[in-house]
Amino acid sequence: MGRDIDIGAHAVDRTVARLNVEHYRQLLANETDEARRQTLLRLLAEEEAKLRDPPPPEKKKKKLK
C-alpha cells in the first residue's frame, strides 16, 4: 500500500508542477518588469526541474510462505 501512496503523491506533484509551468509561461508572456521576469524565470526553471525527476523506485513486496 505504501508504494501506491508514493506513486499517487508523485503523480500529484508532477501535475502541480506542470500546471505551474503553464501558469508561469502565461505570466511571462505579459510581464514587462525585469525583476519580476527574472523571478518567474527562476520559478519556471524550478518547476521544469521537478518534471525531469524520475518516479520513485518500485519497492519489492516480500512474499509470505
CYANA upper distance limits for C-alpha pairs under 8 A (distance plus 0.5 A):
  1 MET  CA      5 ILE  CA      7.15
  2 GLY  CA      6 ASP  CA      6.82
  3 ARG  CA      7 ILE  CA      6.62
  3 ARG  CA     58 GLU  CA      7.67
  3 ARG  CA     59 LYS  CA      7.17
  4 ASP  CA      8 GLY  CA      6.54
  5 ILE  CA      9 ALA  CA      6.48
  6 ASP  CA     10 HIS  CA      6.61
  6 ASP  CA     56 PRO  CA      7.45
  7 ILE  CA     11 ALA  CA      6.62
  7 ILE  CA     55 PRO  CA      7.81
  7 ILE  CA     56 PRO  CA      7.43
  8 GLY  CA     12 VAL  CA      6.74
  9 ALA  CA     13 ASP  CA      6.60
 10 HIS  CA     14 ARG  CA      6.64
 10 HIS  CA     55 PRO  CA      7.14
 10 HIS  CA     56 PRO  CA      7.97
 11 ALA  CA     15 THR  CA      6.67
 12 VAL  CA     16 VAL  CA      6.67
 13 ASP  CA     17 ALA  CA      6.63
 14 ARG  CA     18 ARG  CA      6.54
 14 ARG  CA     50 LYS  CA      7.59
 14 ARG  CA     51 LEU  CA      6.48
 15 THR  CA     19 LEU  CA      6.68
 16 VAL  CA     20 ASN  CA      6.59
 17 ALA  CA     21 VAL  CA      6.65
 17 ALA  CA     47 GLU  CA      5.72
 17 ALA  CA     48 GLU  CA      7.69
 17 ALA  CA     50 LYS  CA      7.17
 17 ALA  CA     51 LEU  CA      7.18
 18 ARG  CA     22 GLU  CA      6.91
 18 ARG  CA     47 GLU  CA      7.86
 18 ARG  CA     48 GLU  CA      8.22
 18 ARG  CA     51 LEU  CA      7.72
 19 LEU  CA     23 HIS  CA      6.69
 20 ASN  CA     24 TYR  CA      6.49
 20 ASN  CA     44 LEU  CA      8.06
 20 ASN  CA     47 GLU  CA      7.31
 21 VAL  CA     25 ARG  CA      6.65
 21 VAL  CA     44 LEU  CA      6.20
 21 VAL  CA     47 GLU  CA      6.64
 21 VAL  CA     48 GLU  CA      7.25
 22 GLU  CA     26 GLN  CA      6.82
 23 HIS  CA     27 LEU  CA      6.76
 24 TYR  CA     28 LEU  CA      6.55
 24 TYR  CA     40 LEU  CA      6.63
 24 TYR  CA     41 LEU  CA      8.32
 24 TYR  CA     43 LEU  CA      8.04
 24 TYR  CA     44 LEU  CA      6.53
 25 ARG  CA     29 ALA  CA      6.76
 25 ARG  CA     44 LEU  CA      7.99
 26 GLN  CA     30 ASN  CA      7.59
 27 LEU  CA     31 GLU  CA      6.57
 27 LEU  CA     40 LEU  CA      8.22
 28 LEU  CA     37 ARG  CA      6.77
 28 LEU  CA     40 LEU  CA      7.22
 28 LEU  CA     41 LEU  CA      8.31
 31 GLU  CA     36 ARG  CA      7.74
 31 GLU  CA     37 ARG  CA      6.81
 32 THR  CA     36 ARG  CA      8.39
 32 THR  CA     37 ARG  CA      7.57
 33 ASP  CA     37 ARG  CA      6.66
 34 GLU  CA     38 GLN  CA      6.64
 35 ALA  CA     39 THR  CA      6.89
 36 ARG  CA     40 LEU  CA      6.64
 37 ARG  CA     41 LEU  CA      6.54
 38 GLN  CA     42 ARG  CA      6.72
 39 THR  CA     43 LEU  CA      6.72
 40 LEU  CA     44 LEU  CA      6.42
 41 LEU  CA     45 ALA  CA      6.64
 42 ARG  CA     46 GLU  CA      6.80
 43 LEU  CA     47 GLU  CA      6.80
 44 LEU  CA     48 GLU  CA      6.64
 45 ALA  CA     49 ALA  CA      6.63
 46 GLU  CA     50 LYS  CA      7.01
 47 GLU  CA     51 LEU  CA      7.12
 48 GLU  CA     52 ARG  CA      7.16
 49 ALA  CA     53 ASP  CA      7.23
